[in-house]
Amino acid sequence: AKTAAAAGRVDAARDSYRLALRLSPGYVEAALALGALEARSGRVPEASAAYRTALAADPESSDAALSLANLLWAEPDRQAKEESLALIDRAIALRPDLGRLRRESAERWAAWGDAARALERLDAYRADAPAAERAATDELRRRLVERLARPEERPGEALPDLTSPALEPYRLARVFAARGDPASLE
């Protein structure tokens, strides 16, 4: 599959990745590679299905969560954006060492219109970032603080109530975690 993809034989690569997944359904790397191949080909539903396969096979895969989050963020519908926001936060929880994810999350929450969540993620990013990176985010932070100071201009604050059915597993996990249920941490 890799050889076919490198040679530009997309259909052969796609078939090979699919065969690999039929032979080994939990083969996360094949699912991720198939997702990337489909995304590059502009086949969003197929890419989404491949990334979801990878995430189902390994719920701890930050690569699968982030790949699906990036794919969904580019989609125009609200449900895809909501799921993308939840997935990028999941990727951060899985890989707290990747500070760039916090910055990306902050930028997405800001674009979504939730200044409070954006500021929270931005400040977490800035806490560990080098001075140059902090300076690069000064303007974004200033705008977020300014937006929070004017609650009447925070239309996005009401939007991410995350009522989308696609996010039910994330809401349930949050409820169980808040209750202190040890199984929810898995």
Phi and psi in degrees as a GROMACS rama.xvg file:
@    title "Ramachandran Plot"
@    xaxis  label "Phi"
@    yaxis  label "Psi"
@TYPE xy
-63.8703  -41.2877  LYS-2
-64.3532  -44.0746  THR-3
-63.8631  -41.969  ALA-4
-64.3212  -42.4454  ALA-5
-64.7245  -30.1132  ALA-6
-85.5343  -0.164679  ALA-7
83.2018  9.65912  GLY-8
-89.2405  79.8619  ARG-9
-62.1468  -45.1823  VAL-10
-63.6539  -41.146  ASP-11
-66.0627  -41.447  ALA-12
-63.2578  -45.322  ALA-13
-57.8478  -47.4314  ARG-14
-62.3034  -40.3524  ASP-15
-67.0702  -41.8159  SER-16
-64.2513  -41.4424  TYR-17
-63.28  -40.1658  ARG-18
-62.8017  -44.7886  LEU-19
-58.5176  -39.7761  ALA-20
-72.884  -30.7916  LEU-21
-68.6633  -38.7557  ARG-22
-74.0392  -33.6466  LEU-23
-140.52  85.7986  SER-24
-58.26  -23.743  PRO-25
-92.5859  14.7613  GLY-26
-78.5899  88.8022  TYR-27
-60.3991  -43.7561  VAL-28
-61.7674  -38.4341  GLU-29
-66.9825  -40.7608  ALA-30
-64.9012  -41.3083  ALA-31
-64.4283  -43.311  LEU-32
-65.388  -40.3361  ALA-33
-64.1291  -41.6417  LEU-34
-60.348  -44.4457  GLY-35
-63.996  -41.0842  ALA-36
-61.9712  -45.9788  LEU-37
-65.9643  -40.3311  GLU-38
-62.9034  -43.9338  ALA-39
-63.21  -28.7729  ARG-40
-84.3104  -1.70573  SER-41
79.4263  14.573  GLY-42
-97.0443  77.7789  ARG-43
-61.4358  -47.4832  VAL-44
-60.1272  -38.6601  PRO-45
-70.0649  -39.4202  GLU-46
-63.742  -43.9097  ALA-47
-59.9715  -44.1336  SER-48
-62.547  -40.5961  ALA-49
-66.2544  -44.1603  ALA-50
-65.5848  -36.3404  TYR-51
-66.6554  -35.0785  ARG-52
-62.5602  -44.1655  THR-53
-63.3958  -42.4311  ALA-54
-68.2137  -36.3287  LEU-55
-68.0129  -37.4122  ALA-56
-70.585  -34.3535  ALA-57
-141.504  89.2119  ASP-58
-61.4162  -15.06  PRO-59
-92.8561  7.69048  GLU-60
-81.548  105.627  SER-61
-67.5738  -30.5529  SER-62
-63.977  -42.1435  ASP-63
-66.9714  -44.1223  ALA-64
-62.2735  -44.8854  ALA-65
-70.1592  -39.1376  LEU-66
-61.9416  -45.2891  SER-67
-67.0407  -39.5544  LEU-68
-60.1628  -44.3624  ALA-69
-66.2598  -40.8714  ASN-70
-63.1697  -46.2561  LEU-71
-70.01  -31.9635  LEU-72
-62.6056  -30.3929  TRP-73
-76.5439  -11.6404  ALA-74
-79.5329  147.696  GLU-75
-80.469  -16.181  PRO-76
-85.6197  152.813  ASP-77
-60.6361  -44.4335  ARG-78
-61.2072  -40.8257  GLN-79
-64.1165  -42.2529  ALA-80
-63.5198  -43.0818  LYS-81
-61.4986  -44.9499  GLU-82
-64.904  -38.5136  GLU-83
-60.1085  -44.3273  SER-84
-61.3439  -43.1822  LEU-85
-65.3121  -38.7507  ALA-86
-70.3379  -37.9479  LEU-87
-67.872  -36.0605  ILE-88
-67.1283  -34.5498  ASP-89
-65.276  -41.9168  ARG-90
-62.0006  -38.1401  ALA-91
-63.5635  -42.42  ILE-92
-63.2989  -34.8278  ALA-93
-77.4647  -31.2749  LEU-94
-132.476  70.2273  ARG-95
-63.7721  -14.9825  PRO-96
-75.5273  -11.8091  ASP-97
-95.527  86.0449  LEU-98
-59.6736  -30.9826  GLY-99
-59.8553  -28.1134  ARG-100
-66.0863  -36.6481  LEU-101
-64.1147  -41.2024  ARG-102
-65.2132  -44.6712  ARG-103
-62.2449  -41.3833  GLU-104
-61.6907  -43.2204  SER-105
-59.8985  -43.9967  ALA-106
-64.9032  -38.1827  GLU-107
-70.3682  -42.4375  ARG-108
-64.1123  -35.5542  TRP-109
-65.6282  -43.8125  ALA-110
-63.4492  -33.4774  ALA-111
-71.2853  -25.6431  TRP-112
106.241  9.70639  GLY-113
-102.754  90.0726  ASP-114
-64.8936  -36.1468  ALA-115
-64.0709  -48.1013  ALA-116
-67.5423  -38.4129  ARG-117
-61.9473  -44.9054  ALA-118
-65.0911  -38.8768  LEU-119
-59.7157  -47.1352  GLU-120
-69.4408  -37.6378  ARG-121
-65.4328  -43.1357  LEU-122
-65.2319  -36.223  ASP-123
-64.0029  -40.1573  ALA-124
-65.0203  -46.5469  TYR-125
-66.7162  -26.422  ARG-126
-60.5223  -33.3689  ALA-127
-108.995  -2.99963  ASP-128
-81.335  150.277  ALA-129
-63.7643  160.374  PRO-130
-54.9124  -40.2405  ALA-131
-63.1451  -39.6078  ALA-132
-68.6256  -39.6994  GLU-133
-61.7411  -42.6697  ARG-134
-62.9225  -35.6504  ALA-135
-67.4793  -19.8148  ALA-136
-107.06  5.36155  THR-137
-58.3307  -43.6311  ASP-138
-65.6905  -43.3254  GLU-139
-61.1941  -44.4867  LEU-140
-61.9313  -42.1313  ARG-141
-60.3965  -44.0602  ARG-142
-64.7943  -38.6231  ARG-143
-66.7527  -44.3431  LEU-144
-62.1662  -41.3975  VAL-145
-62.8896  -42.1697  GLU-146
-64.5045  -40.4636  ARG-147
-65.3045  -29.2921  LEU-148
-72.9639  -15.9592  ALA-149
-119.22  79.5974  ARG-150
-58.9017  -27.336  PRO-151
-68.0294  -15.5571  GLU-152
-107.382  28.0563  GLU-153
-114.052  61.9289  ARG-154
-63.3629  -31.0341  PRO-155
-71.2133  -18.9033  GLY-156
-57.8734  -34.2166  GLU-157
-82.0976  -18.5942  ALA-158
-69.0757  -49.4411  LEU-159
-83.2937  52.8138  PRO-160
-74.8673  -5.35734  ASP-161
56.1302  48.5347  LEU-162
-90.2522  1.62128  THR-163
-61.0778  134.483  SER-164
-57.8239  -28.5528  PRO-165
-64.3089  -20.246  ALA-166
-99.2011  5.58632  LEU-167
-52.7986  -44.6601  GLU-168
-59.5515  -36.209  PRO-169
-70.4567  -40.0498  TYR-170
-64.4836  -43.3829  ARG-171
-62.2457  -43.1344  LEU-172
-61.0727  -40.55  ALA-173
-64.2865  -41.1699  ARG-174
-63.769  -47.2252  VAL-175
-65.6905  -38.4454  PHE-176
-64.4868  -39.5416  ALA-177
-64.632  -31.3241  ALA-178
-77.8716  -13.1842  ARG-179
86.4449  18.7374  GLY-180
-70.4841  115.125  ASP-181
-62.2329  -28.6142  PRO-182
-66.9194  -26.0603  ALA-183
-70.3191  -21.0009  SER-184
-72.7754  -18.8431  LEU-185
